[in-house]
């Protein structure tokens, strides 16, 4: 799930609130993209929601505090439920 898909759910669940955009610096950062908008920064131009480092850190904080958990789906591979077989060590390797 991308951050842009997750953000509306976090807002609806009252786990996050969009923050005001930061003022642009002069000169603009090297990675500034005038076509990109960040919904976490209330539509700020300069970076995409999916690349927002502030949002990534906030989501990681929610995971660390166990306020946000991701369920494992039966459709997705899971090494805990279906581990790879032990590798057999061959002679000469």
Backbone as CSV, one residue per row, in Angstrom:
resi,resn,N_x,N_y,N_z,CA_x,CA_y,CA_z,C_x,C_y,C_z
1,UNK,0.855,-1.172,0.000,0.000,0.000,0.000,0.898,1.231,0.000
2,UNK,0.588,2.162,-0.859,1.396,3.381,-0.955,0.977,4.375,0.130
3,UNK,1.844,5.329,0.399,1.527,6.367,1.387,0.330,7.198,0.956
4,UNK,0.198,7.452,-0.343,-0.946,8.237,-0.819,-2.252,7.474,-0.649
5,UNK,-2.217,6.153,-0.646,-3.409,5.351,-0.370,-3.676,5.256,1.124
6,UNK,-2.628,5.217,1.915,-2.747,5.068,3.360,-3.177,6.359,4.045
7,UNK,-2.715,7.495,3.554,-2.974,8.781,4.213,-4.458,9.047,4.459
8,UNK,-5.353,8.893,3.474,-6.770,9.160,3.757,-7.341,8.269,4.872
9,UNK,-6.856,7.035,4.958,-7.321,6.135,6.005,-6.818,6.577,7.379
10,UNK,-5.588,7.061,7.438,-5.037,7.546,8.709,-5.758,8.809,9.165
11,UNK,-6.115,9.658,8.208,-6.858,10.880,8.546,-8.255,10.515,9.036
12,UNK,-8.927,9.609,8.324,-10.282,9.191,8.710,-10.288,8.523,10.084
13,UNK,-9.206,7.815,10.417,-9.097,7.158,11.712,-8.546,8.045,12.808
14,UNK,-8.384,9.329,12.527,-7.856,10.306,13.482,-6.468,9.943,14.004
15,UNK,-5.677,9.281,13.166,-4.310,8.963,13.556,-3.321,10.016,13.064
16,UNK,-3.688,10.729,12.005,-2.858,11.799,11.465,-3.737,12.948,11.018
17,UNK,-3.163,14.120,11.032,-3.806,15.325,10.512,-2.834,15.970,9.533
18,UNK,-3.300,16.366,8.350,-2.396,17.056,7.434,-1.785,18.282,8.113
19,UNK,-0.550,18.568,7.752,0.144,19.689,8.373,0.277,20.825,7.361
20,UNK,0.442,22.061,7.837,0.585,23.181,6.904,1.873,23.054,6.104
21,UNK,1.850,23.552,4.882,3.059,23.476,4.062,4.187,24.307,4.654
22,UNK,5.396,23.839,4.428,6.575,24.593,4.863,6.845,25.689,3.848
23,UNK,7.396,26.804,4.279,7.762,27.841,3.305,8.898,27.339,2.417
24,UNK,8.848,27.712,1.155,9.897,27.316,0.228,11.163,28.102,0.523
25,UNK,12.279,27.434,0.382,13.570,28.084,0.612,14.087,28.650,-0.701
26,UNK,14.984,29.597,-0.567,15.609,30.174,-1.748,17.107,29.969,-1.606
27,UNK,17.737,29.205,-2.414,17.228,28.560,-3.625,16.390,27.330,-3.272
28,UNK,15.613,26.868,-4.244,14.784,25.686,-4.057,15.667,24.459,-3.868
29,UNK,15.191,23.470,-3.096,15.981,22.239,-2.941,16.217,21.573,-4.296
30,UNK,17.303,20.822,-4.403,17.655,20.166,-5.657,16.566,19.205,-6.128
31,UNK,15.880,18.578,-5.176,14.861,17.590,-5.543,13.465,18.207,-5.677
32,UNK,13.349,19.524,-5.673,12.049,20.195,-5.798,11.435,19.876,-7.163
33,UNK,10.171,19.461,-7.137,9.445,19.131,-8.366,8.211,20.030,-8.430
34,UNK,8.167,20.996,-9.333,7.043,21.921,-9.403,5.729,21.257,-9.816
35,UNK,5.791,20.019,-10.289,4.581,19.302,-10.687,4.046,18.378,-9.600
36,UNK,4.792,18.246,-8.516,4.428,17.298,-7.456,3.689,18.006,-6.321
37,UNK,2.712,17.301,-5.759,1.958,17.824,-4.617,1.943,16.787,-3.496
38,UNK,2.019,17.274,-2.270,1.981,16.403,-1.100,0.708,16.685,-0.312
39,UNK,-0.145,15.691,-0.221,-1.403,15.862,0.504,-1.183,15.907,2.014
40,UNK,-0.105,15.318,2.520,0.184,15.413,3.950,0.562,16.845,4.323
41,UNK,1.226,17.543,3.404,1.573,18.951,3.611,0.511,19.860,2.994
42,UNK,-0.732,19.459,3.074,-1.885,20.251,2.621,-1.707,20.758,1.190
43,UNK,-1.290,19.858,0.303,-1.179,20.204,-1.106,0.070,20.968,-1.483
44,UNK,1.074,20.965,-0.633,2.311,21.693,-0.913,2.945,21.197,-2.215
45,UNK,3.419,22.113,-3.004,4.103,21.782,-4.248,5.582,21.554,-3.944
46,UNK,6.149,20.524,-4.542,7.577,20.285,-4.375,7.939,18.817,-4.279
47,UNK,7.056,18.004,-3.694,7.322,16.561,-3.616,5.990,15.817,-3.585
48,UNK,6.049,14.538,-3.954,4.855,13.701,-3.969,4.571,13.164,-2.575
49,UNK,3.308,12.890,-2.305,2.901,12.298,-1.031,3.659,10.997,-0.783
50,UNK,3.810,10.176,-1.813,4.486,8.889,-1.650,5.975,9.027,-1.335
51,UNK,6.540,10.204,-1.552,7.960,10.422,-1.265,8.179,11.367,-0.084
52,UNK,7.150,11.626,0.665,7.232,12.574,1.782,7.950,11.936,2.968
53,UNK,9.138,12.423,3.281,9.908,11.839,4.382,9.228,12.089,5.721
54,UNK,8.575,13.236,5.899,7.865,13.492,7.160,6.748,12.478,7.363
55,UNK,6.001,12.189,6.313,4.907,11.222,6.410,5.456,9.822,6.678
56,UNK,6.552,9.471,6.034,7.160,8.160,6.277,7.537,8.008,7.749
57,UNK,8.111,9.045,8.329,8.507,9.000,9.746,7.287,8.909,10.658
58,UNK,6.228,9.639,10.338,5.002,9.599,11.149,4.365,8.212,11.101
59,UNK,4.344,7.590,9.917,3.801,6.238,9.792,4.661,5.264,10.583
60,UNK,5.978,5.408,10.503,6.863,4.534,11.270,6.637,4.708,12.767
61,UNK,6.407,5.940,13.222,6.094,6.184,14.635,4.815,5.481,15.045
62,UNK,3.794,5.526,14.192,2.524,4.853,14.494,2.706,3.341,14.579
63,UNK,3.543,2.796,13.721,3.833,1.362,13.760,4.580,1.021,15.048
64,UNK,5.574,1.827,15.404,6.365,1.582,16.617,5.503,1.653,17.874
65,UNK,4.520,2.538,17.878,3.617,2.671,19.029,2.472,1.663,18.978
66,UNK,2.494,0.803,17.962,1.482,-0.222,17.732,0.081,0.361,17.565
67,UNK,0.017,1.582,17.044,-1.270,2.186,16.705,-1.664,1.848,15.275
68,UNK,-0.699,1.352,14.510,-0.928,0.976,13.124,-0.295,-0.388,12.907
69,UNK,-1.117,-1.322,12.441,-0.639,-2.674,12.163,-1.128,-3.082,10.787
70,UNK,-0.333,-3.874,10.126,-0.706,-4.389,8.822,-0.970,-5.879,8.958
71,UNK,-2.113,-6.307,8.475,-2.493,-7.708,8.522,-1.847,-8.450,7.359
72,UNK,-1.480,-9.675,7.599,-0.925,-10.509,6.548,-2.088,-11.155,5.812
73,UNK,-2.071,-11.013,4.515,-3.123,-11.588,3.678,-2.699,-12.966,3.206
74,UNK,-3.665,-13.853,3.073,-3.376,-15.186,2.556,-2.890,-15.129,1.110
75,UNK,-3.237,-14.038,0.409,-2.859,-13.907,-1.000,-1.398,-13.513,-1.181
76,UNK,-0.798,-12.939,-0.139,0.580,-12.475,-0.236,1.532,-13.520,0.326
77,UNK,2.697,-13.685,-0.295,3.679,-14.618,0.248,4.122,-14.192,1.645
78,UNK,4.369,-15.151,2.499,4.768,-14.872,3.865,5.795,-15.913,4.274
79,UNK,7.019,-15.490,4.530,8.074,-16.438,4.873,7.873,-17.063,6.248
80,UNK,7.056,-16.456,7.097,6.805,-17.048,8.416,5.832,-18.228,8.293
81,UNK,4.861,-18.121,7.409,3.886,-19.194,7.229,4.346,-20.214,6.197
82,UNK,5.198,-19.815,5.273,5.659,-20.686,4.208,7.145,-20.436,3.981
83,UNK,7.991,-20.867,4.940,9.415,-20.562,4.811,10.055,-21.329,3.670
84,UNK,11.164,-20.782,3.202,11.933,-21.472,2.181,12.560,-22.717,2.794
85,UNK,12.720,-23.761,2.009,13.365,-24.964,2.565,14.823,-24.671,2.897
86,UNK,15.362,-25.462,3.822,16.773,-25.323,4.155,17.606,-25.612,2.925
87,UNK,18.668,-24.843,2.763,19.578,-25.075,1.649,20.544,-26.186,2.022
88,UNK,20.717,-27.095,1.117,21.637,-28.198,1.333,23.011,-27.755,0.857
89,UNK,23.968,-27.851,1.743,25.325,-27.443,1.376,25.973,-28.589,0.606
90,UNK,26.390,-28.281,-0.595,27.021,-29.280,-1.445,28.522,-29.267,-1.226
91,UNK,29.104,-30.405,-1.437,30.553,-30.505,-1.306,31.212,-29.655,-2.372
92,UNK,32.260,-28.991,-2.001,32.992,-28.158,-2.948,32.494,-26.729,-3.001
93,UNK,31.426,-26.402,-2.292,30.898,-25.029,-2.281,31.123,-24.390,-0.954
